[in-house]
């Protein structure tokens, strides 16, 4: 049964007879009424969180709760539910803003008609909200695409610059050109030609190209080829200027001449940077290859082939909105689609295949048709850390698609150590355990504050790891898709506590932070098992701190809170890694009172003093200690001394080791 044949109705203090009449009347109107009768405000607060309701019918005569209190509860929980007041009253003066209608309890048909009307209104509001969110997301993506576009771009209206990206400003030798008269950027000898070009653009809208000499702020002239296009910016009609440097500069700037996309060297740099900074953005990498390209080259001149590539690149831009494009081989074009999932990218790729197949290309006065093979892969936390590996993986995907007939777009997965399913992650973990490939690494933490004892952080590692293989971190994250699977966590605890107990036997006051998956939150017996493990190892619970990813905590807040309380009662504590990177923020962490937080700085990050200060201040609010990772130099340490974190770790101190053998006294 489709959703539009049903209506979900909350009945507040209605008599059974009235409820039956409402259900019967809905049935006569061709609708199935899913109803729930409730009597108290507490029950109302509970049910509006669990399910989406279309309408609430409020019996004013039988209810012990007034309509104002009912409205307050709905607003408190942000519940968009229309209330129909069942009783006598002045319809011009509803008892609360959430009340949309006042209907006599003796007029059930009118009441049901009002409920169906409100359901339609609510569906429209929900659809409008979704479209507003989609529009907001699209606008954010467009702004990002515009700001990070590699080509110098500017938009002008009425002779004034209303937007100029950073490459355009740099080309002119200025920091900001917004509100600047465009003719002031043109040398005197070319101003008349440029003004005529603008007038012509406004009249016929056709694209124009001309060479203009710009007056650089440094006092010299810069001769540049510009392209004029009619466009809109922020809802306003304007003219887009895009600058093209000379051929040699294009090569230096990393541009391919035929497609005006990044060349393979520049694109690989862009992809590497994107992987390092946007691995959690649910994006896609798309690779396109021209089918039977070698045959095309043999039957055509080099210039003709480049013309075909140029025409195909235009189809790529039109049918595949992306943040970055690159020509990565003679017959291959790649695109990075930011915040576009692989399923959506697949749909766009299929449309791109159709568009190219239906186009007619002219080569040596002969008409020919081309087809392409497209491979798509996700860019997420499972993505290999090297751009070259990712491109090689997609190359195999394109080749496989071409050998299967081509003219098709497909999502391609890594065949080696595939992590597309939980079953694969589980089998990889089991295999690694059985072959003895899993181990723990221990990284020392230098105490800059007043914490007692020396500290290490224990992390899972895979022996003899090679590029392209699953990392231990990926394994731990993916296995969280199966919350009941904590076999790996048990193994980590047993191995870590065994080594910690051995080191503490010498009388050394050591404390160990152990990284686990969020699966233990869902195991009600884990803390009891952990207590037994501590006793078996002869360890005080205070010597162990369990560390979890912030996003894992955010995704299972209630069980995580219960887990933290059990740890606290036991005498142990909880720590948070990747602090500050969860989309939901860290406000929920105030309920957990973490003992320590470790910000999610990557090795390639260079956090500013202000960012460090903000992290330290957030930790103070949570009453947590702060561990700053990836400290690689004495200069960084000197800066951190002044900002007040409690611990540091990184290559300047010591890289992770297979044992807890660091000489803390040797650190100066």
N, C-alpha and C positions, 0 to 999 in steps of 0.2 A: 504494500500500500504506500503510495507516495506521500511525502510530508505535507503537501497542501490539502490533503483530505482530513487532516487531524488538527485539533486545537488543544493546547495544554492549559487547563484552567485550575487555579487555586481557589478553593471554596473556604472562606473564612467564617466559621460559626454558622454555616447554613444547616437547616433542618434536612433530614434524610429525604423527605418528600420533595422539598424544593430542589435538592441535588438531582434526584431522579427525573424531575420534570425538565431540568436544564439539559441533562444527557439525552433525553428523548427528543427534545426540541432540536438539539444539534443534529441528531440522527436524521430527523425529517428534513433538515437543511442540507443533507448530504455530507455531514462531517462526523468524524469520530471524536468524541470528547474524552481526553485523558484527564481525569480529575483527581484531586487529592484534597481531602477535608482536613483542616487544621483548626485548632481552638486557641492557641496561645501565641504570644509574640516570640517566645523562645523557639517554638517549632517553625514559625515563619522565617526567622533568621537562619535556621538550619537548612530548610528546603530550598530557599532561593539561591543558595550557593551551589547546591548539588545539580540543579537542572534549570534549563531555560523555560520560563513560563510566559505564555502569551498574555494572560489577563488574570486579574484577581477580583473575585466577586465578594464584596464585604457586606454581611448582614448587620446593619446598624442596630437592629432591635435585640438580637441575641448575643452580640459580642460584648465581652467585658473590657475590650481594648478599644479606645477611641480611634477615629480615623486619622487624627494628627499623629498619634504614636505609630500607627501602621505606616504612614507616609515617611516618618522619621527613620524607621527601620529600613525601608526600601532605599532611601537616599544614602544611609550609612553604608550599605553594602553595594552601592552603585548598581542597583537592580532596575533595569528598564522594564517595568511591568505596569501597565495601565490598571487603575482601580475603578471598578464600577460600584457605586454606593447603592446598596439595595435597601430602600426605605423611603420615607417621606422627607422632603426638604425643598429648599429653594434652588432650582437648577442654575440660577444666576450667581449663586454664592456657594460654591462647593466647600465642604468642610476642610479640604486640604488640596494643595496644587496637584497631587498625584491622582486625584479623583477626576475622571474625565466625563462621567455621566452619573446622574441620580435618577434611578428608575424604581417604580413601585414593585414590591415583591409579588404583586398579583398580576404583573404583566411580564410573564416569563418569555414569550416570543420577542418582545421588544428588547428584553435584557440580552437574549442570545444574539439578536441582530447587532446590538451594540458591541458584544464580545467579538463577533466575527469582523466587525468594522475595525476594532482596535488591533486585532491580529494583523489585518492588512496594513494598518498604519505602522505597527511595530516592525513588520517585515521590510517595509520601505525605509524605516529609520536604520535598521541593521544593514541593509544594502547600501544606503547612503554612507554610513560609517565606514564600511569596507572600501567603498570607492574613494572616500576621502583619504583613508590610509594609503591606498594604492597610489593615489595622485601625489600625496606627500612623499612617498617613497620614490616615485618616478622623478619628482622635482629635485629631490636630494641627489639622485643618481645623475640627473642632467647637470646639476651644478658641479658635481664632482668630475664628471666627464669634461666639462668645459674648462674647469680650473686646471686639470692635469693633462689637457691636450698638448701633444708635443709640438704642433705647428703654431706659429704666432698668429693669434686671432684677435680681431677687434670688431665691435659693433658700434655703428654710428647712426645718429638720427639728427636731422636739422643741422648737420655740420659739426655736431659735438660727439665726442667719444663717450658712450654710456657703459661700455665694458671693454677691458683689454686684459688678456691673460698675461701671465708672467713672461713667457717667451716674447710676446709682442713688446712689452715694456722694456725688456732687456735689449731687444733689437734697436729700440730708440734711445737707450741709455737713460731711461727714467725708472723710478720705482713705482709710480702710479700715474695713470693718464686719464682716469675717470673725470669727466667734465671738461676735458681739454679740447679746444678747437682743432679739428683734424687738419685744416689747411696750414696751421702753424707747424705741423710736422713735415710739410712738403717744401722742398726747395722752390724758390721763386720761379725758376724756369719751367717747372712742371705743374704749377698750381692751376693754370688755365685748363690744361689737359685733364687733370684730375677732377676739377669741377664739372667739366663736360661729361666725364665718365659717370659721375654720380647722378647727374640729371638724366642721362640715358638709362641708367639702371632703374631710376624711379619710374620711367615711362614705359619701358618694355619688359623689365624683369629678367631679361636674358643674361646669362653669365658672361662676364667680360674678363679679359686678361690684358694687362698693360704693364710696362716697365716704368717705375717711378723712382726718382731720387729723393730719399728722405733726409731730413736735416737731423743728424745725430746730436744729442746734447753735448757731446765732446767737441763739436765744432766741425766735424767732417761730414761728407755726404756718403750715404749708403744706397747704392743702386740695387733695387729689388723688384722682382716680378710679383705682382699682386693679382689676386683673383677677387672679383666683386660678385656677390650673390645677394639676392633679396632674401630677407629672413625676418624672424620675429624674435625679440628678446624681452622676457618678462611681460609678455602680452602686448608688446609695442612693435609696430612695423619698423624695420630698420634695414641697414645694409651691412652685410658681413664682409670684412676684409680679411683675407688670409694671405700671408706672405710666403713666398718661396725664394729661398736663397739660390745662388748659382749652383751648378752641378757639383763642383768640388766641395762646396760647403755642405750640400746635401749629404754627400758621403761622410764628411766629417761629423755632421750632426746625426748620423745613424739612420738616414732615410733611404729607402729604395726609390729610384727615379721613376720607374714605371707605375707603381701603385701609390706612391707618396705615403707608404706605410713604413714602419721601422724595418731596417734591414735585420738579417738574422743575428748579427752580433748585438745590436742594440736591443732587439726583442728578448734575447736570452737574458740580458741584464735586467730588463723590466720584469720578466717572469720570475727571476730569482728574487728580486726585491718584493714582488707581490706575494710569493710563497712565504717569505719570511715574516711579512707584516699582516697578511690577510688570509691566513690558513683557516680561520674559523668563520669566514664570511659567506659560506655556502655559495661559492662561485664555480665557474666552469671554464675549462680550456678547450678550445675547438681547433681542430687541424683539418684543413681541406687540401686535397690533392687532385690534380686534373687527371682523369682517366686516359690511358693510352697517350701520355704526353710525349714519349720518345718517338712515336709514329708521327705526331703532329710536328715535331721539330725536324724530322727527316724530310717532310713534304713542304716545309715552309721556310722562309728566311727568319733570321733572328729578330728583325724588326717586326715582322708579322706576328710572331709568337708573343712578343712583348705587348703588342696591341691587344691580343686575346687576353693576356694576363691582366692588363689594365681594365678591360671590360668586365672581367670576372671580379676584379677587386671592387668595382662599383656595385655589383650585385651583393657582394659580401657586406659592404657598408649599409646597403638599403635593407637587406633581409636579416642581418645579424647585428643588432645594436650591441656594441661592446665598448669597453673602456680603452683597450689597447688592441692594435692590429699590427701584424708583422709578416713580411715575406721571408720565410725561414729556409726556403730552397727555391730552385728555379720554378718548380711546379707546385709549391706548397705555400699556403697562407694560413696563419694562425691568429686566433683572437682570444682575448681574456674577457669573459663576460662577468663583470662584477655583480655580486648579489643575484646571480641567475643560476638556479639549480640545474642539474644535468637533464632532468626531464623537460624543463622549459627550453633549454638549449637544444635538445633533440628535436622538439617541434619546430624551432626556428631553422635548424639544419635541414630538416625535411623540406620545408618551404624553399630554402635556398637551392636545394637540389632541383626542385621543379622549375624554379625561375631560370636557372642556368640551362637546363635541358630545353626549355621552351624558347630560348633566345637564339638568334641567327648571327653567327660571326662571319665576317667577310675576310678571307685570306686569299691574296693573289686573285682578286675578282671572282673567287669561288665562295659560295655559301657553305658553311659547315656548322654542325651542332656539336657541343661539348657536353660531357657529363663529368661529375666529380664524385669522389668518395670522401666522406667526412667521418672523423672519429672524435668523440667527446669524452672527457673525463672530469670528475669533480675535483675542485680544489678545496680541501678541508683538512682537518687534523690528521687524516690518514695519508695525505699527499707526501710523496718522497721529498726530502729536504733539498734536493738539487734540481734545478730547472732542466739540465741536460737529460737527467733520468726520465723526467716527465715527458719531455718532447720525444725521446726515443721510444717510450712506451706507446705514445699516440701514433708514432710512425708505424709501429707494428700493427696497430689497430687499423690505420688507413690501408696498409698493404693487405691485411686480411679481408677488409671490406671490398677492395678492388678485385682480389682474386676470386671473391664470391660473386662477382658480376658487376660491382661498382654502382654508381648512380644511386647512392644510398647514404643515409646518416645513421650512425649507431653509437651507443654508449659503449666504451671499451674499458674493461677492468684489467688490472694487473693480474697476470696468471700466477706469478710467483708470490707465495705467502699472501694470498688474497684475503682481505678482511671485509668483504662486502656483506658477510653474514656473521651472526653470533656463533653459529656452529663452526665456522672456519676459525674464529678467534679461539674457541674452546679447544679445537683439535690442535691448533698451533701451540697453545699453552701446554697441553698434555704431551705433545711430541717433544717440546723443549725440555719439559721436566723429566721425561723418560730417558732422554739422551744426555741429561746433565748439562744442558746448555744455559740454564738459568742460573744467575749468580746475583750477589748483592755487592754494590759499591758503597764505600763510606767516604763522605766528604767532610773534613773538619770545618767547624764554625768558630771564628775568633770572637771572643766576648769583648765588646766595647763598653758594656754597661756593668751592672752589679749582680748578674746572674751567678748562681752557685754552680760549680763543677765545669768540666769541659764537655763540649757538645759535638756530636756528629749527626749528619743526615744520611740515612740509608735509603738507597734507591735500587729498583730492579734493573738488571742489565742482562743482555744476551751475549754469550761468549762467541767469539769468532764471527761477529756481525759483519756483513758486507753490504755495499750500497744496493739499494733496491729491495732489501729485506725489511720486514716489519721490525720496528724498534720496540723496546720494552715499554716505553711510554705509550705508544699506539696500542699495544696489546692490552695494557691496563685500562685504557679509556674505552676501547671497543667492548671489552668484556662486561662493562657496566650496562650494556643493552640486555643482559641476562642477570637481573638483580639477585637471583637466588644462587648464582655461581660464585662462591667465595673460596674455592679450592686454592687459587693462587694467593689470596690474602693470607690464608692459614699457613701456606708454605713460607711466605715472606716473614710472618711473625715468628715461626719456629726457628728459621735460620738466623734472623736478626737477634732474637733474645739469646740464642745459643752463643753467638759470638760476643754479645755484650756481657753476658755472665762470665765468660772466660776472661775478658779484659778487666772486669771489676774485681776478680779474685785477687789481683795484685794490690788491692786497696785504693786503686785509682777511682776518683769520683767522676764517673762518666754518665752522661745522659744521651739518649739516642732518639732522634726523630725518625719515624718509620713511615714511608709513603705507602698508602693503601688505596684501593678503589672504594667507591661509595657503596659497593654491594654489601659491606658489613652493616650499613645502617638498617638493612632490611632483615637481618638475622637476629631474632630476639635472644638467641642463646650465645651470641658471639662474646659478649662481655663476661658471661660466666665461664666460657671456655678460655678467654684471655686471662682471667684471674687464676685459673688452674695452671696455665702456661707460665705465668709469673712465678707461682710457687714452685713449679717443677724446675725452673731455671734458677731459683733462689734470688730473684730480682725484686726490689721494692717497686711498686707501681709508679712511683714518682720518677723513676729513672727512664721511663719510656713515654714519649709523646707521639701520638698517632696523627699523621698529616694527610689531609684530603684536599682535592681540587675544589676551589670555590664554586665552580659551576655544578659539581656533583652535589654539594651541600644545598645550593639553591634549588636544584631539581628534586630534592627529597628533604625539604626543610623540616617537616614534622618528625619523621624517623631520625633525622640527623640531630635534632634537638633532644630527643629522648636518649639517643646514643651518647651525646655529650654529657647529659646529666648522670648517666650510669658510669661513665668514665670518671667524672668528678667525684662521685661517691666512692669509687674504687681507689682514688688517690692518684690517678693518672690524668692526662690532659689531652686536649685536641689542638691541632695547628692547622692553618689554612695556607695552601700554596696557590699561585696564580691570583693572589689577592689584588682586587681592583679590576679584573678582566671580565667578570660575569656581567651580562647585560642588565640584570636586575639590580646591580649595585651591591653595596655591602651593608645596607641598613639591617638586613635580617641577621647579620652576624652578632648584633648586640644581644640577641637572645642566647647565643651559644657561648659567649665570653671566651673566645679562643685564647689559648696561652701564648701563641705566637702567630704572626702573619708573615708570609713571604711573597712580596709583589711579583707579578708576572712579567718581569723584565727578561727579554731575550738577550742572547749573547751579542747580537748586533745592535741592540738598543744603547743609546747614550742618554739616559735620563738627566734632566736638568736639576739644578738645586731646588727649584720650585716644586718639581714633581716629587723629589725625595721628601721635602718638607711636608707636602700634602699627605704622603703616605704615613709619615711619622705622626702627624696630627690626627689622622684617622685612627691609627693604632692606639693613640693615647685615649681617644674617646671610647674605644673598645676595651681599654685597660689591657692591651696586648703588647708583647714585645715584638720588635721588628727585625727580620733577617733580610739584608740586602745581598742578592746573589751577583755572580759574574763580575766581581771586583778584580780588575786585571792589572792595576798599576798602583804605585805609591801615591801618585797625584790624586787618583780617585779616592784612596783611603784618607788622604789629608783633607779632602773636601768633606768626606762622610763624618770625620771626627767632629766637625763643627755642626753637623745637622742632627746628630743625636740618635742614630739607630742603635739597637742593642747588639746585633751580631752582623758579621760579614762573612762571605765565603766567595771563592773564585780562584782563578789560576794564580793570582798574586799570593794567595795563601797556600793552596794545594789543590790539585785536581782530584777527583774521586779516586779512591784506592780500594783494593780488594780486602784490606784489613784496617783495623783501627790502630795504626802505628805512628800517627803524626806526633811530633815533639812540640807540644804547645809552647813550652818554655823557649823554643828557638825563635818564635815570632817576636819581632821588635816593632 
